[in-house]
Amino acid sequence: MKSNESDSTLKMKTLSESVNESLKKGYTENFKVLTRGLCTEDEKSVYVPQDITIVNFYRFEGYSDPQDNSILYLIETIDGKKGTLIDAYGVDADTKISNFIRDVEDIHKMNK
């Protein structure tokens, strides 16, 4: 959360703000999940759950629409790639992504 300069209330970061912050930290790959596993955008690298670490994740809830929920995963791979994976959560979650993430054993949540 960050402080709003015009008042004393706290404002949650948006998904786009968090993605931009992640890019600045070197998380530049745009991962996706296919049937064969987690892939880089160009599909040249494919990873199984044991090949990755989720170093952090953030959940976002839509203010105007309760179904506008998403989750941002910050991922590091066994060969040093760093990137993000975005999914909806709840009833709109992508089954392939949910199943893949469920099998990842190395998941961390940093307090921030």
GIQUI-V711390 format. One record per pair of residues at least 6 apart in sequence whose ideal C-beta (glycine too) atoms are under 6 Angstrom apart, sorted by the first residue. I is the first residue (numbers start at 1). J is the second residue. D is the distance in Angstrom with one decimal. If there is no record, write none. Layout:
i=<I & I>
j=<J & J>
d=<D & D>
//
This chain:
i=<1 & 1 & 2 & 4 & 15 & 15 & 18 & 18 & 22 & 22 & 26 & 27 & 27 & 27 & 27 & 29 & 29 & 29 & 30 & 31 & 31 & 31 & 31 & 32 & 33 & 33 & 33 & 36 & 37 & 37 & 37 & 38 & 39 & 47 & 49 & 49 & 51 & 51 & 52 & 52 & 53 & 53 & 54 & 54 & 54 & 54 & 55 & 55 & 55 & 56 & 56 & 57 & 57 & 58 & 59 & 60 & 61 & 62 & 69 & 69 & 70 & 71 & 71 & 72 & 73 & 75 & 75 & 76 & 87 & 87 & 87>
j=<10 & 12 & 11 & 11 & 60 & 70 & 58 & 72 & 74 & 84 & 82 & 74 & 82 & 83 & 84 & 40 & 81 & 83 & 41 & 38 & 75 & 83 & 85 & 39 & 96 & 97 & 100 & 46 & 46 & 47 & 48 & 47 & 46 & 77 & 103 & 104 & 77 & 78 & 75 & 77 & 76 & 106 & 73 & 75 & 104 & 107 & 74 & 76 & 108 & 74 & 110 & 71 & 73 & 72 & 71 & 70 & 69 & 68 & 89 & 90 & 88 & 87 & 89 & 86 & 85 & 83 & 85 & 82 & 93 & 94 & 97>
d=<4.4 & 5.7 & 5.9 & 4.8 & 4.8 & 5.7 & 5.3 & 5.5 & 5.8 & 5.6 & 5.1 & 5.4 & 4.7 & 5.3 & 5.3 & 5.5 & 5.1 & 2.6 & 4.6 & 5.4 & 5.9 & 4.9 & 4.4 & 5.6 & 4.8 & 4.7 & 4.8 & 5.5 & 4.8 & 5.4 & 5.2 & 4.4 & 5.2 & 5.5 & 3.9 & 4.4 & 5.9 & 4.4 & 5.4 & 5.3 & 4.9 & 4.3 & 5.2 & 5.7 & 5.8 & 4.4 & 5.0 & 5.6 & 5.5 & 4.6 & 4.7 & 6.0 & 4.8 & 4.7 & 5.1 & 4.9 & 5.3 & 2.6 & 5.1 & 5.2 & 5.5 & 5.5 & 4.8 & 5.4 & 4.4 & 5.7 & 5.9 & 5.2 & 5.8 & 5.4 & 4.4>
//
